[in-house]
C-alpha cells in the first residue's frame, strides 16, 4: 500500500506523455489503417512500462520513512543528549577554542537561530576544509538546479515527443528520440549549461585562492608555529646536522628539530602504557570485589559495621614483629592489620628533615587513612581490601618473564612502572644529547611567516629529490612519524608500488560492482537464466525493492569500505602528514568512485537490460546500447536518494555516537576509557567525503542532457545535505585535521571529468544516430573544454601551495595602483642596497650580461650630433606619430556621442568594472577577481583562538616524536565506601599519578563518573 499511492502519483504526472504513446490515438489520420487493437503491440507492455516508476517508488518510500525516523530521533533527543548532538557547546571539550553558539532547547524553535548563524563563524571557528566543503555542496546544488531551468523547458518536451514509444521514466530520456535533427536541441543546451559549469569552476577557483591567501595572512594564523615551520624530507646525511642547516638558511632559522630513531624508546613508552592500563584495571577490579563483599556482609549482618578507627599509641615495633604482622594483615586478618598500622607510628618520629619535606610534597590532601591515622603514615598494603576478600582473590597474572608463575598484578605493575620510568628518563636524556641515528628529515622554525615561505619556495639542494619534498603548515599532532625515515629512492618505489596496489584493487572491485549493476535489471537476466525463473514468483513490490533500493544500498556499503584501505596505502607510500594522506585518499577514492559507481555500474546495467537482444542480434549492439544507456539513469535516481536523503538524515540522527555515549559508555567499567571516549569528538575524514559527492556531481553532469530528471534529484539532495553537514560541522564534528581547503580546488577540477564524459557520451550517441551537425558542435565544445582545463590548471596550481610575496606588501600598505610616469620616476630612486626576501640568496647589485655605458655626448662633434635629423628614419617616425594622433582625434570626435561608443563603454565597464564602486550581487558573482579579492576578504577572516601563547618548553616537545616527551599516563579509579581507593591511591602514587576524584561506586558497585570533574584533563596546545 505504501508504494501504491506513490506509483499512482507518478502515473498522474506522466499521464500526458503516456496518452501520446497509445498507437490508437490519432489512428484515423495520416493514412492509418484504423484504431484496432492489432496495432497496439508496438507499444510496451503495461508491466514493462510501469517498472521504472514502481522501482523508483519502492525506493523512495522506504528511504522517506527511514529519513523521517532519523529526523524524529534527532528532534526528540537533541535537548536530552547534548553530548551527542551539541558537544561543541561544551567549554571543557573546546578549550582554548571558542564554543559554538547554543541553540534553544525547544523542538522547533532552534531552526531559525541555526539558519541565522553566519558562514564567517564556520570560517573562523571550524576549519577552512569544513567551510569549503559546505560551499562545494552548495555549488553542486546551484549547478544542478540551474541545469534544471536550462534543460527541462527544452529537453523534456523534445524527449517526451521523440517518437520511439518508450514509457514513463525512459520516455524522458534521450533514448526516446527517433529523428537525428532533434539532437540540435541537446547541442544547444549542452553549450549553454556546460559553459555555465566551466564559468562556475573558474570562478570558484579564483574565490578559493583569494580566501585561502587571506586566511594564511590573518594575524592569528600567521603567528602560529605551524605557519612558520617547514618540513624538509629526504635530506642527505651530510646535512643532518643543526649547525649546517642553520648555516644554509641563515639567521632567519629560529629552531631546528632533527628527529632520531627512537624505536626502542617507543617500545618502552608503549610498554608503560600497557602496564599502566593493566594496573588500572586491576585496581578497579580489586575495589569492586572488596565493595561487593562488603555489601554482601552488611546486607547479611546489618547490625554490624566496619572496624572503628583506633587511637594510635604504640612503641616502635621490632623488625620480626613488623614482618609477621604485615604478613598476617595481607592474608586478611583484620586484627593483625590494625596492630601493624599502630606500630608504624614510630616511623614519623624517626624520620629525618629531608624525608619530612619529601612527605609534604607527596601527601594527597584528600587522602583519609582507613584507620583514622595521619595520612602520611605508611599503612599496610592491601589491608583495607583484606578486610573483605582473601589474598587469593586479589587480581593476578602470570608474566612470561617470570616463567609463568603467579604474581600479584597490582604490586608487580607498581614495581614495573618504577623501572620503566627510570629507563625512559635515561634513554630520553641520551637522545637529547645526540645519541641515535637521525632520520632523513628536519623541521625548521623561522622567525616569521615570510621567511618560512621564502625557504619553502626556493630550491634547497642541487641534486634531484634531495630536500625537495618539503611541506609547510604541518602541525605536530598530524605527523606520520614513520614516513620521515624514508630515503628519496625508497619514496619513489613506495609511491609506484601503492599505485599498482590501488590499480589492482580497482580492477578486482569491479566484479561486485558489476554484480550490483546487473541486479538492477534482475528481471531481464531471469529471462535468460533458467535457474532464476523463481524471480517471477516474487511479488512485484518486493521485486521492485530488490531492483531499486537493494542495489543502491549494496553499492553504498561496498564503497564505504574503500577509504580505510586507501589510508593504509597512503601511510605505506610515505606521506608525512595525516592531512596529506586525506588528499591522497581523495584522488584514489575518486578513481574508485568513477570506475565502480559510474562506469562499471552504468555499462553493466545497460548491457544487462539489452542482453537478450544482443545475444539474438550481435550486430545491433550499438543501437541497443544507445537506447539502453539512458535507461541506466533510473538506477542513479535511487542511488542519489540513498546517498543524499538517507545519508543526510542519518548524519542528523548521529546514531553511532548515540549508541556509543548512551549505551557503550554506561557499560564501560574503566573510567579513563570512558573519559577519553567522552573527550574525543567525531573526526570527519574529508578524503572520504569529497569523492562521494564529486562523483554525484559527475553523474549529474553526465546525464544532464541524456536524462535531465537526474539534475533535480541531485540538486535537491545536495541542498539537503549541505544543511545537515552544516549543523554537524558547527555543533558535532571535530575540525582539527585541516589542509587549508586544498580538497576544494581538487574537487572542482575533478568535476571537469563529468564534462568530458557528458560530451563524449553525446558525441557517441549523436554519431550512432548519424547526426553530423550536433557531432561537430560537441567536438568544438570538447576542444574548448580541454583548453579551459589546461589553462586553468596552469594558472591555479602555483598558487595552491605557495604564498605570493606581494600579498604581505598589500596587506601592510594597501593595493599597489598603476602609477603615472612622474610617480614612477619618483619611485625609481630606491635605496642603494634594496632587496626582497631573496636578497639573502642573490646579490641584487651584481650585473649579469649588461653592456658597458656609452660615452657622453659632449665628446661628439656638434655636426655629427645634428646630422641625424637629415635621415629619413627620424622623419618617418615623426610623420607616423602625427598621423596617428590626428586620426585618433577625428575618430574620437565623431564617435564620442554615438550609440556604438556608449554600448562599447557599457561592455568595457561590465568586463573591467571599477573596484572602487559598490557592486551589486550580479557584479560580485561575475567578477570575483575584483570584488572578492584578497584585500576585501581579509576583514572577515581571523581564525581563533585569539592571544594564543606557546608553552615555554615548546622547543623540546613541539616537533619531536611523542615518545620523546609524552608523560606517564594518569590513572583514574572510583572512590568507594570501603575506602579501598583511598589506600590504593596512597600506595600507587609513588609509581604513577592516580586519583579517585570525580569517580565513585554506586550501591550496586557499578562505576559512575563525571567526566567534567576528571583529573585527566590536559591543556590543549594549538601549534
QUIKA-V615381 format. One record per residue. N is the residue number from 0. RES is the residue in one letter. PSI is psi in degrees with one decimal (999 if undefined). BURIAL is 1 if it has 24 or more other ideal C-beta (glycine too) atoms within 12 Angstrom, else 0. Layout:
BEGIN
((N,RES,PSI,BURIAL) (N,RES,PSI,BURIAL))
END
This chain:
BEGIN
((0,X,-32.2,0) (1,X,-37.2,0) (2,X,-15.6,1) (3,X,-45.8,0) (4,X,-33.6,0) (5,X,-40.4,1) (6,X,-39.2,1) (7,X,-40.3,0) (8,X,-44.4,0) (9,X,-34.9,1) (10,X,-38.7,1) (11,X,-37.6,0) (12,X,-32.8,0) (13,X,12.9,1) (14,X,-36.0,0) (15,X,-40.7,0) (16,X,-34.3,1) (17,X,-28.9,1) (18,X,-37.6,0) (19,X,-13.2,1) (20,X,-13.4,1) (21,X,120.2,0) (22,X,-13.1,1) (23,X,-19.9,0) (24,X,127.3,0) (25,X,18.9,0) (26,X,-14.2,0) (27,X,4.5,0) (28,X,166.0,0) (29,X,45.0,0) (30,X,33.2,0) (31,X,156.1,0) (32,X,-6.1,0) (33,X,169.6,0) (34,X,44.3,0) (35,X,159.9,0) (36,X,-9.9,0) (37,X,-20.0,0) (38,X,2.3,0) (39,X,-7.7,0) (40,X,-8.1,0) (41,X,-24.6,0) (42,X,159.2,1) (43,X,151.9,1) (44,X,152.0,0) (45,X,-41.8,0) (46,X,-40.6,0) (47,X,-37.2,1) (48,X,-34.1,1) (49,X,-1.3,1) (50,X,-39.3,1) (51,X,-41.5,1) (52,X,-42.4,1) (53,X,-37.0,1) (54,X,-43.9,1) (55,X,-39.3,1) (56,X,-41.7,1) (57,X,-14.6,1) (58,X,-41.9,1) (59,X,-41.8,1) (60,X,-51.1,1) (61,X,-38.7,1) (62,X,-39.5,1) (63,X,-40.9,1) (64,X,-45.2,0) (65,X,-42.9,1) (66,X,-39.9,1) (67,X,-39.3,0) (68,X,-44.9,0) (69,X,-43.7,1) (70,X,-34.5,1) (71,X,-40.3,0) (72,X,-42.9,1) (73,X,-45.0,1) (74,X,-38.8,1) (75,X,-35.5,0) (76,X,-1.2,1) (77,X,-44.9,1) (78,X,-18.9,0) (79,X,-24.3,0) (80,X,71.3,1) (81,X,-27.8,1) (82,X,-25.8,1) (83,X,-41.3,1) (84,X,-6.3,1) (85,X,51.8,1) (86,X,-24.2,1) (87,X,-3.2,1) (88,X,-6.3,1) (89,X,123.7,1) (90,X,-32.3,0) (91,X,-21.8,1) (92,X,-16.9,1) (93,X,-19.4,1) (94,X,142.3,0) (95,X,8.7,0) (96,X,162.0,1) (97,X,145.0,1) (98,X,159.9,0) (99,X,148.8,1) (100,X,127.8,0) (101,X,149.1,0) (102,X,156.4,1) (103,X,155.2,0) (104,X,-1.2,0) (105,X,174.1,0) (106,X,-39.1,0) (107,X,-8.5,0) (108,X,-1.1,0) (109,X,-12.0,1) (110,X,-50.8,0) (111,X,-45.2,0) (112,X,-32.6,0) (113,X,-44.9,1) (114,X,-20.3,0) (115,X,-10.6,0) (116,X,127.5,1) (117,X,149.8,0) (118,X,-22.2,1) (119,X,-27.5,0) (120,X,-43.8,1) (121,X,-40.5,1) (122,X,-40.7,1) (123,X,-15.5,1) (124,X,-12.0,1) (125,X,-94.4,1) (126,X,162.0,1) (127,X,-33.9,1) (128,X,-43.7,1) (129,X,-41.9,1) (130,X,-45.8,1) (131,X,-23.0,1) (132,X,-44.6,1) (133,X,-39.2,1) (134,X,-35.5,1) (135,X,-43.2,1) (136,X,-39.4,1) (137,X,-38.6,1) (138,X,-43.9,1) (139,X,-41.6,1) (140,X,-43.5,1) (141,X,-43.9,1) (142,X,-46.1,1) (143,X,-40.7,1) (144,X,-35.1,1) (145,X,-38.4,1) (146,X,-35.3,1) (147,X,-47.7,1) (148,X,-25.1,0) (149,X,-38.0,1) (150,X,-38.8,1) (151,X,-47.2,1) (152,X,-22.1,0) (153,X,-51.1,1) (154,X,-34.4,1) (155,X,-45.6,1) (156,X,-37.2,0) (157,X,-43.2,1) (158,X,-43.9,1) (159,X,-28.0,1) (160,X,31.3,1) (161,X,-31.3,1) (162,X,-1.5,0) (163,X,0.1,1) (164,X,33.7,1) (165,X,163.8,1) (166,X,151.0,1) (167,X,-126.5,1) (168,X,-37.2,1) (169,X,-24.1,1) (170,X,-22.5,1) (171,X,12.5,1) (172,X,170.1,1) (173,X,-17.1,1) (174,X,-13.8,1) (175,X,-1.3,1) (176,X,133.4,1) (177,X,-39.2,0) (178,X,127.7,0) (179,X,-25.2,1) (180,X,-22.6,0) (181,X,-13.1,1) (182,X,-12.3,1) (183,X,-30.1,1) (184,X,-40.8,1) (185,X,-40.1,1) (186,X,-41.2,1) (187,X,-44.5,1) (188,X,-39.4,1) (189,X,-42.3,1) (190,X,-45.8,1) (191,X,-50.6,1) (192,X,-45.5,1) (193,X,-32.8,1) (194,X,-40.6,1) (195,X,-39.1,1) (196,X,-43.4,1) (197,X,-42.0,1) (198,X,-43.0,1) (199,X,-40.1,1) (200,X,-45.8,1) (201,X,-43.8,1) (202,X,-45.2,1) (203,X,-32.7,1) (204,X,-41.8,1) (205,X,-44.0,1) (206,X,-41.9,1) (207,X,-46.1,1) (208,X,-44.5,1) (209,X,-44.1,1) (210,X,-38.5,1) (211,X,-41.2,1) (212,X,-38.9,1) (213,X,-35.9,1) (214,X,-45.3,1) (215,X,-31.9,1) (216,X,5.5,1) (217,X,149.0,1) (218,X,-44.1,0) (219,X,-37.7,1) (220,X,-38.0,1) (221,X,-28.0,1) (222,X,2.4,1) (223,X,152.4,1) (224,X,-39.6,1) (225,X,-29.1,1) (226,X,-16.2,1) (227,X,8.7,1) (228,X,134.3,1) (229,X,133.6,1) (230,X,121.8,1) (231,X,125.4,1) (232,X,169.6,1) (233,X,44.7,1) (234,X,130.8,1) (235,X,153.3,1) (236,X,-39.3,0) (237,X,-21.2,0) (238,X,5.4,1) (239,X,51.3,1) (240,X,139.6,0) (241,X,-38.6,0) (242,X,-40.9,0) (243,X,-37.7,0) (244,X,-37.9,1) (245,X,-37.5,0) (246,X,-33.7,0) (247,X,-39.7,1) (248,X,-1.0,1) (249,X,-165.0,0) (250,X,-10.5,0) (251,X,-18.9,1) (252,X,121.6,1) (253,X,-51.1,1) (254,X,145.5,1) (255,X,124.2,1) (256,X,119.8,1) (257,X,99.0,1) (258,X,147.7,1) (259,X,168.5,1) (260,X,108.3,1) (261,X,38.2,1) (262,X,-44.1,0) (263,X,-40.0,0) (264,X,-38.4,1) (265,X,-38.4,1) (266,X,-38.8,0) (267,X,-41.4,1) (268,X,-41.5,1) (269,X,-37.2,0) (270,X,-39.9,1) (271,X,-39.6,1) (272,X,-44.4,1) (273,X,-39.8,0) (274,X,-42.1,1) (275,X,-40.4,1) (276,X,-38.9,1) (277,X,-40.3,1) (278,X,-42.7,1) (279,X,-44.0,1) (280,X,-38.3,1) (281,X,-40.7,1) (282,X,-44.8,1) (283,X,-40.1,1) (284,X,-41.6,1) (285,X,-43.9,1) (286,X,-43.1,1) (287,X,-40.5,1) (288,X,-46.1,1) (289,X,-40.5,1) (290,X,-34.2,1) (291,X,-42.3,1) (292,X,-39.6,1) (293,X,-42.6,1) (294,X,-38.8,1) (295,X,-39.3,0) (296,X,-44.6,0) (297,X,-30.7,0) (298,X,-34.3,0) (299,X,-36.2,0) (300,X,77.3,0) (301,X,-23.3,0) (302,X,-21.9,0) (303,X,162.5,0) (304,X,176.5,0) (305,X,156.9,1) (306,X,139.9,1) (307,X,148.7,0) (308,X,141.7,0) (309,X,153.1,0) (310,X,123.7,0) (311,X,105.2,1) (312,X,113.7,0) (313,X,143.7,1) (314,X,168.9,0) (315,X,133.9,0) (316,X,156.9,0) (317,X,166.5,0) (318,X,-40.8,0) (319,X,-39.2,0) (320,X,-38.5,0) (321,X,-43.2,1) (322,X,-42.1,0) (323,X,-42.6,0) (324,X,-37.8,1) (325,X,-41.4,1) (326,X,-42.3,0) (327,X,-39.0,0) (328,X,-40.5,1) (329,X,-15.9,1) (330,X,-1.3,1) (331,X,11.7,1) (332,X,112.5,1) (333,X,-43.4,1) (334,X,-41.4,0) (335,X,-37.4,1) (336,X,-42.2,1) (337,X,-42.5,1) (338,X,-38.7,1) (339,X,-38.3,1) (340,X,-36.0,1) (341,X,-37.3,1) (342,X,-15.6,1) (343,X,-2.3,1) (344,X,-33.4,1) (345,X,-15.1,0) (346,X,-39.3,1) (347,X,-31.0,0) (348,X,-29.8,0) (349,X,0.5,0) (350,X,145.5,0) (351,X,170.9,0) (352,X,-36.4,0) (353,X,-40.9,0) (354,X,-35.1,0) (355,X,-41.4,0) (356,X,-40.7,0) (357,X,-40.4,0) (358,X,-38.4,0) (359,X,-34.2,0) (360,X,-22.6,0) (361,X,-6.1,0) (362,X,132.2,0) (363,X,118.4,1) (364,X,-23.9,0) (365,X,-4.2,0) (366,X,132.3,1) (367,X,123.2,1) (368,X,134.2,1) (369,X,-20.7,1) (370,X,8.5,1) (371,X,7.4,0) (372,X,-179.2,1) (373,X,138.4,0) (374,X,-25.6,1) (375,X,-3.0,1) (376,X,123.0,1) (377,X,86.1,1) (378,X,177.9,1) (379,X,135.0,1) (380,X,128.2,1) (381,X,8.3,1) (382,X,-32.2,1) (383,X,-45.8,1) (384,X,-30.3,1) (385,X,-15.5,1) (386,X,-23.3,1) (387,X,-25.0,1) (388,X,153.2,1) (389,X,167.1,0) (390,X,-31.3,1) (391,X,-10.3,0) (392,X,-3.2,0) (393,X,153.2,1) (394,X,138.1,1) (395,X,165.9,0) (396,X,175.7,1) (397,X,93.6,0) (398,X,146.4,0) (399,X,-38.4,0) (400,X,-18.7,0) (401,X,19.4,0) (402,X,33.7,0) (403,X,8.1,0) (404,X,149.4,0) (405,X,135.6,0) (406,X,153.6,1) (407,X,120.8,1) (408,X,-42.4,1) (409,X,-48.8,1) (410,X,-40.3,1) (411,X,-42.6,1) (412,X,-37.5,1) (413,X,-45.9,1) (414,X,-39.0,1) (415,X,-39.8,1) (416,X,-39.1,1) (417,X,-41.6,1) (418,X,-42.2,0) (419,X,-40.1,1) (420,X,-41.4,1) (421,X,-43.7,0) (422,X,-41.4,0) (423,X,-41.0,1) (424,X,-43.2,0) (425,X,-44.4,0) (426,X,-37.2,1) (427,X,-39.9,1) (428,X,-36.1,0) (429,X,-43.4,0) (430,X,-38.2,1) (431,X,-25.5,0) (432,X,-0.2,0) (433,X,4.0,0) (434,X,144.5,0) (435,X,148.0,1) (436,X,135.1,0) (437,X,149.1,1) (438,X,165.6,1) (439,X,47.1,1) (440,X,159.7,1) (441,X,140.5,1) (442,X,127.2,1) (443,X,119.2,1) (444,X,132.3,1) (445,X,164.2,1) (446,X,-16.2,0) (447,X,164.6,1) (448,X,-36.5,1) (449,X,-40.9,1) (450,X,-39.4,1) (451,X,-41.4,1) (452,X,-38.2,1) (453,X,-43.5,1) (454,X,-32.3,1) (455,X,-33.5,1) (456,X,-18.9,1) (457,X,164.3,1) (458,X,115.5,0) (459,X,-29.0,1) (460,X,150.3,0) (461,X,-13.1,0) (462,X,150.1,0) (463,X,139.5,0) (464,X,14.7,1) (465,X,119.0,1) (466,X,11.2,1) (467,X,-33.3,0) (468,X,93.9,1) (469,X,152.9,1) (470,X,149.2,1) (471,X,148.5,1) (472,X,14.1,1) (473,X,129.0,1) (474,X,152.6,1) (475,X,-36.4,1) (476,X,-10.1,1) (477,X,18.0,1) (478,X,133.4,1) (479,X,91.1,1) (480,X,-27.5,1) (481,X,-19.4,1) (482,X,-10.0,1) (483,X,-17.7,1) (484,X,-6.7,1) (485,X,133.7,1) (486,X,169.7,0) (487,X,-38.4,1) (488,X,-33.7,0) (489,X,-32.9,0) (490,X,-41.7,1) (491,X,-45.0,0) (492,X,-44.4,0) (493,X,-39.9,1) (494,X,-46.9,1) (495,X,-32.3,0) (496,X,-43.8,0) (497,X,-34.0,1) (498,X,-41.2,0) (499,X,-39.7,0) (500,X,-43.7,0) (501,X,-37.4,1) (502,X,-44.2,0) (503,X,-39.8,0) (504,X,-38.6,1) (505,X,-40.6,1) (506,X,-48.3,0) (507,X,-25.9,0) (508,X,-13.4,1) (509,X,-25.8,1) (510,X,-50.3,0) (511,X,-31.5,1) (512,X,-38.6,1) (513,X,-36.6,1) (514,X,-39.9,1) (515,X,-41.4,1) (516,X,-35.3,1) (517,X,-29.9,1) (518,X,-30.1,1) (519,X,-15.6,1) (520,X,48.3,1) (521,X,-36.7,1) (522,X,-33.5,1) (523,X,-38.8,1) (524,X,-33.0,1) (525,X,-24.0,1) (526,X,-24.7,0) (527,X,-28.5,0) (528,X,115.9,0) (529,X,-32.3,0) (530,X,-5.3,0) (531,X,17.3,0) (532,X,-20.8,0) (533,X,-13.6,0) (534,X,-35.4,1) (535,X,-12.4,0) (536,X,-24.0,0) (537,X,137.8,0) (538,X,146.3,0) (539,X,-41.8,1) (540,X,-39.2,1) (541,X,-39.0,0) (542,X,-37.4,1) (543,X,-35.9,1) (544,X,-41.2,1) (545,X,-38.5,1) (546,X,-29.3,1) (547,X,-61.2,1) (548,X,-43.0,1) (549,X,-46.4,1) (550,X,-37.9,1) (551,X,-42.6,1) (552,X,-43.1,1) (553,X,-42.6,1) (554,X,-37.2,1) (555,X,-45.0,1) (556,X,-35.7,0) (557,X,-41.0,1) (558,X,-18.8,1) (559,X,-20.1,1) (560,X,-7.3,0) (561,X,-44.5,1) (562,X,-37.6,1) (563,X,-41.2,0) (564,X,-39.6,1) (565,X,-33.2,1) (566,X,-37.8,1) (567,X,-38.8,0) (568,X,-38.2,1) (569,X,-40.8,1) (570,X,-40.5,1) (571,X,-26.2,1) (572,X,-8.8,1) (573,X,26.7,1) (574,X,127.9,1) (575,X,-3.5,1) (576,X,141.8,1) (577,X,-30.3,1) (578,X,-40.5,1) (579,X,-29.0,1) (580,X,-37.2,1) (581,X,-35.5,1) (582,X,-38.8,1) (583,X,-42.0,1) (584,X,-36.9,1) (585,X,-46.0,1) (586,X,-49.0,1) (587,X,-39.6,1) (588,X,-32.7,1) (589,X,-39.9,1) (590,X,-41.2,1) (591,X,-47.9,1) (592,X,-44.3,1) (593,X,-45.7,1) (594,X,-48.4,1) (595,X,-52.3,1) (596,X,-33.5,1) (597,X,-65.4,1) (598,X,-54.6,1) (599,X,-46.5,1) (600,X,-39.8,1) (601,X,-47.9,1) (602,X,-43.1,1) (603,X,-36.3,1) (604,X,-43.0,1) (605,X,-40.8,1) (606,X,-39.5,1) (607,X,-29.7,1) (608,X,-29.1,1) (609,X,19.2,1) (610,X,-40.9,1) (611,X,-42.9,0) (612,X,-34.4,0) (613,X,-40.1,0) (614,X,-33.1,0) (615,X,-37.4,0) (616,X,84.2,0) (617,X,-27.5,0) (618,X,-15.8,0) (619,X,17.6,0) (620,X,-37.2,0) (621,X,-39.7,0) (622,X,-38.7,0) (623,X,-40.7,1) (624,X,-38.6,1) (625,X,-26.9,1) (626,X,-33.8,1) (627,X,-18.6,1) (628,X,-42.7,1) (629,X,-27.0,1) (630,X,-21.6,1) (631,X,-16.3,1) (632,X,-22.5,1) (633,X,-35.1,1) (634,X,-38.3,1) (635,X,-20.4,1) (636,X,-43.1,1) (637,X,-39.7,1) (638,X,-40.9,1) (639,X,-37.4,1) (640,X,-42.9,1) (641,X,-44.7,1) (642,X,-33.0,1) (643,X,-59.6,1) (644,X,-52.0,1) (645,X,-43.8,1) (646,X,-38.5,1) (647,X,-42.6,1) (648,X,-37.0,1) (649,X,-38.7,1) (650,X,-37.8,1) (651,X,-42.2,1) (652,X,-30.6,1) (653,X,51.9,1) (654,X,-35.3,1) (655,X,-47.5,0) (656,X,-34.1,1) (657,X,-44.2,1) (658,X,-38.1,0) (659,X,-41.0,1) (660,X,-25.9,1) (661,X,-20.4,1) (662,X,-57.5,0) (663,X,-41.0,0) (664,X,-37.5,1) (665,X,-27.1,0) (666,X,-5.5,0) (667,X,125.2,1) (668,X,-37.4,1) (669,X,114.7,1) (670,X,-28.3,1) (671,X,-42.5,1) (672,X,-38.8,1) (673,X,-37.6,1) (674,X,-47.5,1) (675,X,-30.9,1) (676,X,-38.8,1) (677,X,-35.2,1) (678,X,-32.3,1) (679,X,122.2,0) (680,X,160.8,1) (681,X,122.5,1) (682,X,126.8,1) (683,X,132.4,1) (684,X,104.6,1) (685,X,-26.0,1) (686,X,-24.0,1) (687,X,-13.1,1) (688,X,-47.1,1) (689,X,-48.2,1) (690,X,-30.9,1) (691,X,-46.5,1) (692,X,-23.6,1) (693,X,-39.7,1) (694,X,-37.5,1) (695,X,-37.9,1) (696,X,-40.1,1) (697,X,-42.9,1) (698,X,-44.3,1) (699,X,-42.3,1) (700,X,-39.2,1) (701,X,-35.0,1) (702,X,7.7,1) (703,X,-37.9,1) (704,X,-15.9,1) (705,X,-47.1,1) (706,X,85.0,1) (707,X,-14.3,1) (708,X,-27.4,1) (709,X,-33.3,1) (710,X,-39.7,1) (711,X,-45.2,1) (712,X,-44.8,1) (713,X,-42.2,1) (714,X,-47.6,1) (715,X,-36.1,1) (716,X,-43.7,1) (717,X,-37.2,1) (718,X,-44.2,1) (719,X,-43.6,1) (720,X,-36.1,1) (721,X,-34.2,1) (722,X,-30.8,1) (723,X,-42.9,1) (724,X,-33.0,1) (725,X,-43.3,1) (726,X,-47.1,1) (727,X,-35.8,1) (728,X,-38.2,1) (729,X,-37.4,1) (730,X,-15.6,1) (731,X,-54.0,1) (732,X,149.5,1) (733,X,146.4,1) (734,X,29.1,1) (735,X,-39.7,1) (736,X,113.0,1) (737,X,130.6,1) (738,X,11.7,1) (739,X,36.4,1) (740,X,12.7,1) (741,X,-16.5,1) (742,X,-34.0,1) (743,X,-54.4,1) (744,X,-30.8,1) (745,X,-40.4,1) (746,X,-37.2,1) (747,X,-43.0,1) (748,X,-33.2,1) (749,X,-23.4,1) (750,X,-24.3,1) (751,X,-28.2,1) (752,X,-35.4,1) (753,X,-37.8,1) (754,X,-44.1,1) (755,X,-45.4,1) (756,X,-42.5,1) (757,X,-43.7,1) (758,X,-40.4,1) (759,X,-40.8,1) (760,X,-43.0,1) (761,X,-41.4,1) (762,X,-42.8,1) (763,X,-44.2,1) (764,X,-39.7,1) (765,X,-39.4,1) (766,X,-37.8,0) (767,X,-29.4,1) (768,X,7.2,1) (769,X,40.8,0) (770,X,89.6,1) (771,X,-44.1,0) (772,X,-53.5,0) (773,X,-33.3,1) (774,X,-45.6,1) (775,X,-41.0,0) (776,X,-42.7,1) (777,X,-31.7,1) (778,X,-41.0,0) (779,X,-45.2,0) (780,X,-31.1,1) (781,X,-44.9,1) (782,X,-40.3,0) (783,X,-41.6,0) (784,X,-43.4,1) (785,X,-40.7,0) (786,X,-42.4,0) (787,X,-41.2,1) (788,X,-46.4,1) (789,X,-46.0,0) (790,X,-41.2,0) (791,X,-40.3,1) (792,X,-43.8,0) (793,X,-33.9,0) (794,X,-34.8,0) (795,X,-35.7,1) (796,X,-46.6,0) (797,X,-22.0,0) (798,X,-5.1,1) (799,X,-38.5,1) (800,X,-24.4,1) (801,X,150.9,1) (802,X,112.0,1) (803,X,148.5,1) (804,X,-27.1,0) (805,X,-21.4,0) (806,X,-42.3,1) (807,X,-35.8,1) (808,X,-44.8,0) (809,X,-30.1,0) (810,X,-36.3,1) (811,X,-41.5,0) (812,X,-0.4,0) (813,X,173.7,0) (814,X,141.7,0) (815,X,110.6,0) (816,X,161.8,0) (817,X,132.3,0) (818,X,153.4,0) (819,X,164.9,0) (820,X,-37.7,0) (821,X,-39.2,0) (822,X,-35.3,0) (823,X,-39.3,0) (824,X,-31.2,0) (825,X,-29.6,0) (826,X,-9.5,0) (827,X,-15.3,0) (828,X,68.0,0) (829,X,164.0,0) (830,X,153.9,0) (831,X,-34.7,0) (832,X,38.3,0) (833,X,150.9,0) (834,X,151.1,0) (835,X,-155.8,0) (836,X,-19.4,1) (837,X,-3.5,0) (838,X,-21.3,0) (839,X,-16.4,0) (840,X,-23.3,0) (841,X,144.7,0) (842,X,109.1,0) (843,X,-15.5,0) (844,X,-4.4,0) (845,X,137.0,0) (846,X,131.5,0) (847,X,110.1,0) (848,X,16.3,0) (849,X,142.4,0) (850,X,151.9,0) (851,X,149.9,0) (852,X,132.2,0) (853,X,159.6,0) (854,X,155.0,0) (855,X,154.4,0) (856,X,-18.9,0) (857,X,-24.9,0) (858,X,-11.9,0) (859,X,151.8,0) (860,X,146.1,0) (861,X,-38.5,0) (862,X,-38.4,0) (863,X,-38.7,0) (864,X,-39.9,0) (865,X,-9.6,0) (866,X,-18.4,0) (867,X,-23.0,0) (868,X,-18.6,0) (869,X,-13.6,0) (870,X,153.7,0) (871,X,-23.8,0) (872,X,-49.4,0) (873,X,-39.4,0) (874,X,-40.2,0) (875,X,-43.9,0) (876,X,-37.5,0) (877,X,-44.1,0) (878,X,-40.3,0) (879,X,-44.0,0) (880,X,-40.1,0) (881,X,-41.8,0) (882,X,-44.4,0) (883,X,-44.1,0) (884,X,-41.1,0) (885,X,-44.9,0) (886,X,-40.7,0) (887,X,-40.4,0) (888,X,-39.0,0) (889,X,-43.4,0) (890,X,-42.0,0) (891,X,-37.8,0) (892,X,-40.3,0) (893,X,-30.0,0) (894,X,7.5,0) (895,X,-38.3,0) (896,X,13.0,0) (897,X,157.0,0) (898,X,-32.8,0) (899,X,-40.7,0) (900,X,-42.9,0) (901,X,-37.9,0) (902,X,-43.0,0) (903,X,-35.7,0) (904,X,-39.5,0) (905,X,-41.6,0) (906,X,-41.9,0) (907,X,-42.8,0) (908,X,-31.5,0) (909,X,-41.1,0) (910,X,-37.1,0) (911,X,77.5,0) (912,X,160.5,1) (913,X,123.1,0) (914,X,-18.8,0) (915,X,-15.0,0) (916,X,146.0,0) (917,X,121.8,0) (918,X,159.2,0) (919,X,-176.9,0) (920,X,-41.1,0) (921,X,-44.8,0) (922,X,-39.3,0) (923,X,-38.1,0) (924,X,-41.4,0) (925,X,-11.3,0) (926,X,67.4,1) (927,X,-24.2,1) (928,X,-17.0,1) (929,X,-49.2,1) (930,X,-4.2,1) (931,X,36.2,1) (932,X,176.5,1) (933,X,-46.6,1) (934,X,-34.7,1) (935,X,-29.2,1) (936,X,-19.8,1) (937,X,-39.1,1) (938,X,-25.9,0) (939,X,-0.9,0) (940,X,121.1,1) (941,X,84.5,1) (942,X,140.5,1) (943,X,174.3,1) (944,X,161.7,0) (945,X,158.4,0) (946,X,49.7,0) (947,X,129.4,1) (948,X,141.3,0) (949,X,148.7,1) (950,X,158.7,0) (951,X,-30.3,0) (952,X,25.7,0) (953,X,-25.6,1) (954,X,-22.2,0) (955,X,-19.4,0) (956,X,-32.9,1) (957,X,-63.4,1) (958,X,44.2,1) (959,X,151.4,1) (960,X,149.9,1) (961,X,-32.5,0) (962,X,-13.5,1) (963,X,-16.2,1) (964,X,-9.8,1) (965,X,123.5,1) (966,X,167.4,0) (967,X,145.5,1) (968,X,153.1,1) (969,X,135.8,1) (970,X,146.6,1) (971,X,115.0,1) (972,X,158.0,1) (973,X,142.6,1) (974,X,142.8,1) (975,X,161.3,1) (976,X,-26.9,1) (977,X,-7.0,1) (978,X,25.2,1) (979,X,-39.8,1) (980,X,-35.1,1) (981,X,-42.2,1) (982,X,-37.5,1) (983,X,-35.9,1) (984,X,-43.6,1) (985,X,-34.6,1) (986,X,-24.0,1) (987,X,-19.5,1) (988,X,-17.2,1) (989,X,-20.8,0) (990,X,-37.2,1) (991,X,157.1,1) (992,X,134.9,1) (993,X,144.9,1) (994,X,155.2,1) (995,X,20.9,1) (996,X,137.1,1) (997,X,8.6,1) (998,X,140.3,1) (999,X,166.7,1) (1000,X,137.3,1) (1001,X,-170.9,0) (1002,X,-24.2,0) (1003,X,16.5,0) (1004,X,30.7,1) (1005,X,143.8,0) (1006,X,125.8,1) (1007,X,146.6,1) (1008,X,158.0,1) (1009,X,103.2,0) (1010,X,-33.3,1) (1011,X,-13.4,0) (1012,X,12.8,0) (1013,X,142.4,1) (1014,X,4.4,1) (1015,X,-2.1,1) (1016,X,134.1,0) (1017,X,142.9,0) (1018,X,136.8,0) (1019,X,124.3,0) (1020,X,124.9,1) (1021,X,111.8,1) (1022,X,999,1))
END
